[in-house]
Amino acid sequence: MSDSYGKVIELLAIERDTEAFALRIKLSFSESAELLWLTDHETIANIATVSEFNGVHKYRLSLHTTWDAIQQQYIGSIKRTYRDHGERFSFACSVHFRNELEAIKAIRHLDDVSTLSFLSVPPSEPDQSEEVQTDGNRNATRSARKRHRLPLKLASATLMSLIFVVLLSSFNYSYPSNIRHEAAITAAAEVETVIQLLAENRNAMIAKPVSASVEKEADSKPRKEIKTSAAVPQLELKDFISYSIPKGYVALTFDDGPSKHSMDIMNVLKKHEVGGTFFFVGTNVKKHPDYVKAIHANGYSVGSHSMTHSQMPSLTYEEQKAELTRAADLIEHITDEKLVLFRPPYGAFDDRTEALSRQQGNKVVLWNRDPEDWLTRDEDKILDYVQHIEASGSIILLHESQAVVDALPKIIKSLQDQGLTIVSLQ
């Protein structure tokens, strides 16, 4: 009988433990216990992209990993459940994580946990009885508790730099020759963008930070003509692959819709008479075709974000073709217009994706600024990021969420205060 038989690893949260991040798990077999699992930051970041601790869903980590020969990468999986419904998600994981998982599978008794240095018992939390004195005491207790339990955030530039160094020194993945692997820019100002690429499991790191030389080159090019449709400023992209746009302009782009937030985002853009570009996932287009129609009718740009938000390099040629064509057919049927823009999920693509995009007449739109809104889900942090970057010439990556809706009016004001024209991409 397998040593893993009967073992269950439930993922409860992602926490900050002193100077490191950790997985809070509940390990169960003959008995159960809550533990902190200190593993590598890249695997934790990849897990964070497929989990959201909202008190509704439960997550269970698989005890098994697989080897992806194409990406030369171990792949773990996590199951998200809600009542009787379950979905399974994959994430890239390190050899380090895989070996720790094997060690957990090998233990036979809960007492054996003490032999595994990467597992520890989390600090005990105050009892409910300690919160009944005064409002002041209650708030203080809650604040103390929050210091123990934090979502995964890579917000500090110093911590970013540390993680960056650790990741580069700890991992030695090889990449297939047909997958693009862009060199990271080492300037301190770009570290957080590099970490974001690592955090989102971009084994083919395409959406790299734009170096000073590239930005200078873009600056020297003649400015593209700005068109206007229904008071929406539009900028036509001349390049097949775009990471940035000319200085003086900025593009706000919104991924993963359409969703319940799509119309709110459009209405904010419309109120301020600025541009916006929406990259829609085919499966969501099928759910909300009216949103796609309304956004397009109001003069905003609509692009494809694939059919199922799959990582393109992990698919076969035919699967990639289906991802592109199915999403394009859905959107074109609604807009009655040729679809031009495509953004590959995770910013990852290979030579096959590029060839298929060229065949279909698509322009590949990436980005050079990322406030990590998918990770923080925090209005203030999103706004703070935008206010402290060199926004001129940038394509800003955002995702459809309530936090983005709430931050958007202030983001627009901040960009306009810098004298920038906010455009829709064409």
N, C-alpha and C positions, 0 to 999 in steps of 0.2 A: 504494500500500500504506500502511496506517495506520502512524503513527509508534509506536503501542503494540504492533504485531505482534511477538510473541516475547518481550515484556517480562513479567517475573513479579515481584511484590512479595510476599515471604513475611514474615509478621509473626512475629517471634521472641519478643518480650517487650515489656512496658511498663516503662520505667525512669525513675528520678529522675536528671536531669542538672543538677547544681548546684542552682539554685533553680527549675527547671522540670521538667515531665514530658515524656517523649519516647517515640516508637515506635522500637524497635529492629527494623530490617527487613533483609532480604537482597534486594538488587536484582539481578536476573539478566536478561541478554539475551545479547550476544556474550560477555561476561564476567560475573562476579558479585562483589559486595562487600557487607559488612555496614556499615550506616549507622545513625545516629541521626536521626530525623525529628522536629524540634521544631515541632509544630503546636499548635493551640489546645486548651486544657484541656477544653472541653466535648466536642469530638469525641473526644478521648482517653478521657474518662469514658464516653461512649456506646459506644465500641469495647470498653471493659473489661467492660461488661455482657453482651456476647455472646462473650466469650473467657475461657478458663481455661488457663493455661500449666502443665499437669500432666505434661509429658513424654510424653504419649500422643498427643494430637492435634496436627495441623499446621494453620496458618492461612494463607490466601492472600487478600490484599486485591484486590478488583476494581479495574481501572484506569478504570472508568466509574461515573458517578453519574447519578441520575435526579432530575427535579424533581417534587415532590409538590405539585400545584396546590391541593389541599385544605388541607394544612398550611403551604403557602408555605415549603417546606423542601427542601433537597437531601438525598437519601438515598444513602448508600454501601452496599456489601455486602461481606461477608467469607465465605469458604468454609472450613468446618472439615472436615478429612479424617482418617480413621483407616483404614489399609489401603485397602480398595476402597470404603469407605463415605464419602459426603460429604454435608454439609448446608450450606445457604446461609442466612445471617442478614443482616438489614438493620439499619442504624443511621443516626440523624440526623447530618448533618455540616454544617459551616459553609461559607460561600462561600470563606473563607480556605483551608480544607482542599481544597475542590474545585479552586481555582486552583493550589494546590501539586501536586495530582495531575495536572492538565493539564500543568504544567511538567515533571514527571517523564516523562510520556508523550512529550513533545516532544524530549527529549534523544536523540541518536543514538549516542553513545559514552560509556563509563563515565567517561572523563576530563571530560566535560561536567558531572558532578556538582558539581565545584568552583564552577560558576557559580550554583548554587542555594544561597542563604544558609541555608535552613532544613534542609539536609542536612549532616551532618558525620561524620567517621570517629570511632567510639567509642574511648575510651582502651583501650590494649592491656592484656590481662590477663596475669598471671604464667604462665609455662610450668609444666607439670606437674613439670619437673625441679627447680623451686624449692620443691617441697613434700615433699622426701624427707629433710630433715634431722632434725628432732625433732617430737614431737607438738605442742609449743608453737609452733614455727615454722609447722607445718602449719595449726594453728588460726588463727594470726595472718594467714596468707596468705588463708585462706578468709574471714576476717572482712573483710579489705580488699576481697576480691572482691565480697562482699555489699554493700559500700557503693556499688558501681557499679551493681548490678542489684537493683532493688527493684520489687515490685508496685505498682500504682497505689493510693495511699492518700491520702485527704484527711483526715488525722487532726488536724493542727495547726490550732488555731483561728485563729492568725495567718495561716497559709497559706490557710485557708478564706476569710478576709476578703479577702485579696489576689485570689484567684481570683474571688470574688464581684464585686469592683469591676471586674476586667478583663472578665469575661463581660458584665456589664451595659453596659459602655462599648463593647464590641466588636461586640455582636450587636443587630440591629434587625429581628428576625423579626416579621412580621405574622401575626395569628391570625384564622381564620374567625370570623364573629360567633357561630356556634352552638357554639363550643368555649369552655369556661370557662377563663379565665386569671386565677388568683388573684394578687393583689398580694403581693409578698414582704414579710415582716416584717423590718425593718432592725435590730432589737435584736441586739447582739453575741452574746448567748446563743443566738440562733436561727440564726446564719449557717450553721453546719454542716448544719442541716436543709435550708435553702434550697439549698445546694450539692448536697446529696444529690438533690433534686428535679431539678436541672439535669443531674446526672451520670447519672440513670436515664432520660434522654431523655423527660421528661414535657413534651411540647409543650403539652399541656393540663394545667397544673399545678393539680391539684385538692387533693392532700394537703398543704396549706400548713401551716406552723407555726401553732400557736394563740396568738394574741396575749394579752396580759395581760387585756385587756377581755373577750375571749371566755371565757377561763378563769374570770374573775370571775363572768361571767354564768352559766356552767355551775355554779359553786359555789353561786350563790344559788338555783338550782332545787331543789325537793324531791328528796331522794335516792330513787333507785329502790329498789324492794323487792328484796332479795337472796333468791333461791330456792336450795334445795339439792337436788341429785340425786346419790345414791350418794356422799355426802361431797364433791361438787364444787360450790363456790359459783357461782351463776349470776346474771348481771345482765341484765335485760331492757332493751333499747334502745328508747326511745320515739320518737326522731327517725328520719326517713327516711334522712338522711345523718349519720353520726357521725364526728367527728375525735377526740373525747375522751369521757371518762366523768366522773361526779362525783368530787370529792376524797375521799380515803380508800380508793379502789379503784384497781386497776391490771389491765389485760388483757394477757396474753401471747398474741400471735397468730403463727401459723406458716404461711408461704406455700409454694406450689409442690409440695406433696406430692400424693398419698402417695408415700413413697420408702422406701428401706431404713432410714431414720432415724426413721420415723413411730412405730413401736412403742417405740423407746428413749425418745423424747420423752414419749410417753404414760405410760410406766412411771415416769419421773422425776416427772411431774405427779401421778400416782396415789400414789406413795410419800409425797409431801409434802402430799397432800390439798388441792391447789390447782387452780384452773380453768385452762383453755386452750382456744383457738379455732383450728381448722385450716381453712385455705382451700385446697381441692384443685383441681387442674387436671384437666379431664375425661380427657385422654389418659393421665394417670397413674392415674386412678381405674380405667380399663379394665385396667391392668396389675396393680393391687393392690386389688381389691375387698374382700378379707378384712381389710385394714388399716382401710379405711373402716368396715366393719361393727364391728370390735373397738373402735375409738375411739368411735364413736357409742354402742355398747352399754355402755361404761364411763362414760357421762354427759358426754362432752366435746362441744363444739359443732363442727359440721361446716358449712362454707360453700363456696360456689363461687368459683373464681378463673378462671372462663371455661373454655371447652373446650380451647383451644390456646395460651393465654397471649398472645393478640394484643393490640395496642394498639387499643382500641375506636374512638377517633375516626377512625382510618384506614380503617375498614371501612364498607361500605354498611349501610343499615338491615337488610336481610335477613341479611347476614352477622353483624351484631351479634345479631340475634334468634337465629340458630343457635348462636352462642357461648353465649348464656345458656340456651336451652332444652335443648340437648343435654347440657350439663354437669349441669343440674338434673335431667333425666330419669334420668341414670345414677346420681346420688347418691340420689335419692328411691327408686329401685328397690332400692337396697341397704339404706337405712335405714328404708324403709316409713314415711317421715315427710315432710311438706311442707318443702322447703328454703326458708329465710328469709334467710340472710345471703349477700351478694355483695360481693366485693372486686375492683374492676377492675384488671387488670394495669397496673403502673407508676403506679397511682393516677389514670389518665387516663380521662375519660369526657366525653361531650357530652350535648346535650339529648335525642338519640335514645336513648342508653344509659339516661338517667334515666327517660324515658317507658316504655321496655321493662321496666325494673326495677320501676317502679310497677305496671305491668300484671300482672307476675308475683308481686306481693306481696313483693318483696325489700326488705331494708334494706341500704343501701350502707355498708360499714364501711371507713373509711380509718384514719389514724393520726396521731399528733403526736410520736412519738419513734422514731428510726431509728438503730440503732448501726452501720449499714453492714456488717452481717455478711456480706452477699453479696459485698462488696468485699474485706474484710480476711481473712475465713476464719480468724480468729485468736481463740481462746478468751479470752485475756487482754484483748484490746482490746474485745471485746464486753462482758465483765464490767466493765471500767473505765468504759465509757460509761454503763452502767446505774447504777453506783455514784455517778456525778457529775452526774446529772440530777435535776430535780424530778419524781419518778416518780408522785406522787399525782395521780390523775385522768388518767393517760396510757394510750393504746393503743400498745403497743410492737410494732413490726414486726420479725419474725424470719423466717428461712428454714430449711427443714429441711437440716441439715448436721451433720457430726460435731463441728464447733467449737461449735455451739449445744448439742448434746447434752452435751458436756463442761462448758460454762459454766453450763448450766441449774440445777444444784443450788445453786451459789453465787449466781446471780441471784435465785433464790427466797428464799434466806436473807437476802440484802441487802434485798429488798423487805419481807419479813416483819419484819426488824429495825426498819424504819421504821413498823411498825404498820399496813401496808397489807393489804387483802384482795385476793387474786388470784382473779379471776373468769373464768368462761366467759361469753361474750356470747350473748344470745338475741334 
